[in-house]
């Protein structure tokens, strides 16, 4: 694929009704101070609390996942909720409190994978709030280097923080490999914009409903906001930007520092492809509205499923809601599930209290994740 002469391209090694702020789970909720969320998944998973308590140190040869962010593109709390003089949003009010697990930044995980040359830190997505996530969790967990970034899709909550990687490539390491699908590379970094000028003239004032539409289509090739990360020839002399090595991936398995990663193609809205990823028996699908039939075999024997669950009542055009996400859990049948990508209608304690009952009634081991959650894995 020819994108630009200066690009360093490395082949891989292989709805209208507003939902009320009161949660539908409120009737099930009792005293917050007495709620214990010690599900089997939590008793088995080593984690850190959202207030930065690191907890027990993992062995140096233990692979793990750290949830860098578990929220929507806008993050939780919403500024609009905190500044609304007429209506109090209970979840955003809680999220504004230090250490509250409803406080969520852009969805992202860090996979720490030990190898013969040491532990490799592989980040999945660097969204708009990546700097804030890294500022909180990298020092807390003793993380310094970034050995690779894998991109699920080209929305701002997945790539908006790539510019912040300059701190690493200027001060910690010479460069960072970025693994991204060709379609997302072209959309985000070498975007071809189709500019459509529509000229409309009324045929007759009495006809009312009839108009004549003429479309003039002009094709322009232009760079998007991250153009300077790709074509370094445009950088002003003396400027220091992120030094990124772009690796174009397909929907076939590839390897990053000895870790085999299998893409999980899904739909993120009508006609928009996003990727989840499987490494070992862990399956990560952060942005999904539908799972194609051909992807289900790739989810077989999944032990830990990390899955999109935007809101408690229904799905949106681009994301699973909790009911659909639970249906997918029943279909995929993982041993354990952690939901991610939650908006401000998902109260951490209330929803987890509800999900606890599913373990008793259906044997579903499911919980909401939270920013800073740390779980040991086997890959």
C-alpha atoms as one frame of an Amber mdcrd trajectory, in Angstrom:
protein
   0.000   0.000   0.000   1.464   3.358  -1.002   0.361   6.136   1.323   3.060
   8.767   1.166   6.738   8.683   0.310   7.869   9.499   3.864   5.709   6.948
   5.665   7.553   4.122   7.364   5.298   1.153   6.814   6.212  -2.083   8.523
   4.384  -5.326   7.686   3.080  -7.175  10.760   4.633 -10.400  11.820   1.678
 -11.795  10.889 -32.234   7.123  20.478 -34.748   9.917  20.772 -36.431   9.433
  24.191 -34.079  10.449  26.989 -33.534   7.795  29.613 -34.073   9.027  33.156
 -31.048   9.320  35.397 -32.605   6.956  37.944 -31.212   3.521  37.311 -33.617
   0.650  36.610 -31.593  -1.271  39.177 -32.357   1.174  42.009 -35.185  -0.922
  43.406 -32.726  -3.776  43.850 -30.129  -1.641  45.558 -29.875  -1.582  49.308
 -27.336   0.161  51.484 -24.201   1.255  49.574 -22.111   0.826  52.687 -23.170
  -2.778  53.109 -22.924  -3.883  49.484 -20.158  -6.404  48.944 -19.217  -7.165
  45.343 -17.173 -10.241  46.119 -18.298 -12.299  43.179 -16.144 -15.220  42.159
 -14.664 -13.048  39.448 -13.514 -10.545  42.019 -12.230 -13.125  44.454 -10.080
 -14.600  41.667  -8.951 -11.350  40.067  -6.276  -9.204  41.574  -7.224  -5.563
  41.281  -6.547  -2.091  42.490  -9.161   0.237  43.888  -9.956   3.384  41.933
  -8.309   5.564  44.557  -4.875   4.316  43.569  -4.381   1.578  46.169  -2.157
  -0.745  44.205  -2.736  -3.830  46.312  -0.529  -6.934  46.215   2.356  -6.821
  43.767   2.204  -9.387  40.980   5.157 -11.679  40.247   7.470 -10.416  37.538
   6.581 -13.297  35.234   2.807 -12.826  35.603   0.894 -11.494  32.581  -1.854
  -9.054  33.435  -4.429  -6.607  32.107  -4.814  -3.090  33.485  -8.016  -1.232
  32.604  -6.752   2.223  31.632 -10.294   3.443  30.967 -13.804   1.972  30.964
 -16.012   4.858  29.839 -17.476   6.515  26.786 -15.907   9.040  24.439 -17.021
  11.988  26.595 -15.941  10.379  29.847 -17.669  10.240  33.208 -18.545  12.587
  34.901 -20.084  14.794  32.255 -19.466  18.507  32.650 -23.057  19.147  31.494
 -24.356  17.070  34.393 -22.179  18.714  37.022 -23.218  22.199  35.859 -26.958
  21.506  35.481 -28.783  23.659  38.081 -32.130  21.948  37.499 -31.329  18.253
  37.663 -28.763  16.260  39.588 -27.179  13.288  37.864 -26.482  10.725  40.631
 -23.775   8.820  38.745 -21.855  11.913  37.633 -22.137  13.352  41.141 -20.567
  10.179  42.507 -17.949  10.144  39.753 -16.827  13.643  40.739 -15.706  12.260
  44.090 -12.054  11.141  44.259 -11.653   7.372  44.055 -15.207   6.652  42.914
 -15.491   3.728  40.500 -18.030   5.581  38.354 -15.243   7.897  37.218 -14.393
   6.609  33.746 -12.063   7.717  30.976 -11.897   6.472  27.373 -12.040   2.702
  27.001  -8.573   1.172  26.853  -6.549  -1.664  28.335  -2.859  -2.314  28.840
  -1.649  -5.879  28.376   1.566  -6.618  30.283   3.194  -9.639  28.698   6.425
 -11.109  30.084   8.913 -12.397  27.543  12.510 -13.506  27.363  13.687  -9.886
  27.149  11.445  -8.616  29.952   7.860  -7.470  30.318   6.265  -5.876  27.265
   3.564  -3.238  27.664   0.992  -3.444  24.863  -1.686  -0.753  24.843  -5.020
  -1.230  23.091  -6.262   2.218  22.021  -4.975   5.648  23.022  -8.034   7.889
  23.144  -8.590  11.553  23.972  -8.015  10.979  27.702  -4.975   8.724  27.362
  -2.652  11.266  29.004  -4.880  11.426  32.092  -5.115   7.637  32.295  -1.366
   7.250  31.953  -0.751   9.996  34.503  -2.830   8.105  37.058  -1.891   4.488
  36.399   1.607   4.389  34.916   3.346   5.741  38.038   1.043   3.715  40.302
   1.950   0.448  38.593   5.565   1.233  37.799   5.016   1.364  34.024   7.505
   3.353  31.963   7.778   2.051  28.413   5.164   1.428  25.722   6.168  -1.416
  23.453   3.195  -1.264  21.060  -0.208   0.340  20.547  -2.992  -1.609  18.834
  -5.950   0.328  17.424  -9.514  -1.040  17.439 -11.001   1.672  15.205 -10.403
   5.238  14.062 -12.740   7.220  16.352 -11.284   9.938  18.595 -11.796   7.898
  21.764  -9.419   5.308  20.297  -6.752   7.427  18.554  -7.143  10.939  19.993
  -4.200  10.457  22.345  -1.596   9.354  19.818  -0.029  12.802  19.858   0.648
  12.380  23.587   2.986   9.510  22.777   5.606  12.177  22.019   6.504  12.142
  25.732   7.609   8.535  25.343   9.403   8.861  22.003  11.133  12.075  23.070
  12.134  11.040  26.575  11.836   7.290  27.126  12.287   5.335  23.905  13.093
   6.036  20.250   9.772   5.022  18.708   6.471   3.186  19.269   4.979   0.630
  16.834   1.314   1.243  16.011  -0.802  -1.648  14.706  -3.847  -0.470  12.764
  -6.185  -1.810  10.068  -5.670  -0.365   6.604  -9.164   1.187   6.511  -8.573
   2.987   9.805  -5.108   4.138   8.768  -6.552   5.688   5.633  -9.511   7.227
   7.481  -7.572   8.628  10.388  -4.195   9.472   8.951  -4.567   9.859   5.184
  -8.241  10.664   4.963  -9.889  11.030   1.597 -12.753  13.428   2.082 -15.612
  13.495  -0.325 -16.902  17.062  -0.487 -20.445  17.230  -1.778 -21.985  20.500
  -2.787 -25.734  20.289  -3.100 -27.622  22.897  -5.012 -31.358  22.975  -4.324
 -33.880  25.079  -6.201 -37.607  25.095  -5.750 -39.606  24.179  -8.830 -42.776
  25.962  -7.809 -43.817  27.773  -4.651 -47.260  26.153  -4.923 -45.927  22.619
  -5.190 -44.424  22.922  -1.714 -42.836  19.483  -1.578 -40.926  19.353  -4.858
 -37.331  20.391  -5.141 -34.672  19.846  -7.717 -31.414  18.561  -6.323 -28.156
  18.706  -8.251 -25.091  17.220  -6.632 -21.586  18.270  -7.611 -19.075  15.776
  -6.228 -15.520  16.953  -5.749 -12.955  14.471  -4.564 -10.232  15.899  -2.387
  -7.336  14.072  -0.833  -6.278  15.715   2.401  -4.711  14.773   5.646  -6.663
  14.599   8.878  -5.569  15.999  12.229  -2.797  13.418  12.652  -1.133  14.112
   9.305   2.158  15.141  10.906   2.467  11.802  12.691   2.540  10.086   9.308
   4.255  12.520   6.949   7.106  13.810   9.077   8.390  15.994   6.214   5.797
  18.654   7.109   7.079  19.104  10.662   8.552  22.508  11.460  12.299  22.308
  11.988  13.055  21.788  15.654   9.603  20.492  16.550   9.419  17.191  18.428
   6.413  14.981  17.728   5.597  11.344  18.322   7.845   8.944  16.422   5.410
   6.232  15.416   5.984   3.186  13.218   2.732   2.230  11.501   2.141  -1.472
  10.930  -0.855  -2.250   8.723  -2.790  -5.299   9.924  -5.513  -7.323   8.274
  -8.114  -9.487   9.975  -5.615 -12.334  10.191  -3.632 -13.218  13.341  -0.418
 -11.272  13.924   2.297 -11.246  16.572   3.497  -8.435  18.840   6.584  -9.187
  20.936   5.833 -12.892  20.847   2.166 -12.496  21.783  -0.203 -13.942  19.182
  -3.152 -11.620  18.628  -6.236 -12.627  16.662  -8.481  -9.805  15.347 -12.192
 -10.172  16.133 -14.093  -8.290  13.395 -17.346  -6.696  14.599 -19.732  -3.956
  13.509 -19.622  -0.604  15.315 -22.712   0.883  13.693 -24.123   0.132  10.255
 -21.346  -0.415   7.758 -18.523   0.542  10.143 -16.032  -2.176  10.962 -14.201
  -2.268  14.272 -11.822  -4.843  15.676 -11.794  -6.695  18.922  -8.754  -8.779
  19.782  -8.080 -12.195  21.262  -4.814 -13.042  23.002  -4.662 -16.451  24.623
  -8.154 -17.148  25.946  -8.934 -13.493  26.638 -11.309 -11.765  24.202 -11.597
  -7.975  24.149 -14.456  -6.280  22.237 -14.839  -2.644  23.279 -16.955  -1.047
  20.525 -19.668  -3.215  19.002 -23.244  -3.045  17.784 -23.340  -6.493  16.169
 -21.124  -9.554  15.930 -20.916 -11.218  12.501 -21.542 -14.951  12.453 -18.040
 -15.600  11.160 -16.548 -14.055  14.310 -18.253 -16.406  16.797 -15.907 -19.346
  16.090 -13.006 -17.086  17.069 -14.640 -16.640  20.492 -14.831 -20.347  21.260
 -13.425 -21.418  24.643 -13.032 -17.807  25.756 -12.175 -17.675  29.450 -12.322
 -13.925  30.083 -14.575 -11.791  27.880 -14.276  -8.003  28.068 -17.347  -6.640
  26.299 -19.027  -3.349  25.404 -22.115  -2.450  27.518 -23.044   1.213  27.093
 -26.282   1.648  29.030 -28.626  -0.383  31.275 -31.829  -0.339  29.269 -31.116
  -0.769  25.566 -28.509  -0.749  22.838 -27.668   2.285  20.726 -26.930   2.359
  17.012 -23.243   1.796  17.715 -22.958   0.024  21.078 -24.400  -2.930  22.949
 -26.612  -2.073  25.873 -26.584  -4.304  28.939 -29.507  -6.554  27.814 -27.848
  -7.309  24.460 -24.449  -7.729  26.072 -25.876 -10.286  28.498 -27.494 -12.147
  25.608 -24.095 -12.331  23.922 -22.519 -13.645  27.118 -25.134 -16.413  27.199
 -24.293 -17.245  23.579 -20.493 -17.056  23.824 -20.392 -18.724  27.256 -17.109
 -17.390  28.616 -16.051 -18.398  32.102 -16.005 -14.772  33.248 -17.114 -11.443
  31.770 -16.186  -7.853  32.502 -18.211  -5.104  30.850 -16.611  -1.875  29.661
 -17.532   1.332  27.797 -20.226   2.379  30.297 -22.004   5.753  30.160 -23.359
   7.779  33.094 -26.572   5.757  33.364 -24.562   2.775  34.582 -24.065   3.094
  38.326 -21.178   0.830  39.300 -22.596  -0.435  42.614 -26.228  -0.699  41.518
 -25.524  -2.549  38.287 -23.015  -4.888  39.910 -25.560  -5.642  42.642 -27.974
  -6.683  39.897 -25.324  -8.706  38.066 -24.474 -10.553  41.283 -27.942 -12.057
  41.237 -27.305 -13.484  37.758 -24.577 -15.667  39.191 -27.143 -17.162  41.566
 -29.966 -17.471  39.026 -28.112 -18.318  35.783 -24.535 -19.040  36.731 -23.340
 -15.969  34.788 -20.087 -14.650  36.251 -20.375 -11.023  35.084 -19.382  -7.634
  36.521 -18.623  -4.097  35.456 -14.949  -3.233  35.159 -13.559   0.088  36.371
 -10.597   2.328  35.693  -7.497   0.923  37.381  -8.775  -2.641  37.657  -5.849
  -5.024  37.424  -6.298  -8.713  36.660  -3.733 -11.488  36.236  -4.121 -13.514
  33.052  -2.601 -16.520  31.343  -1.616 -16.108  27.689
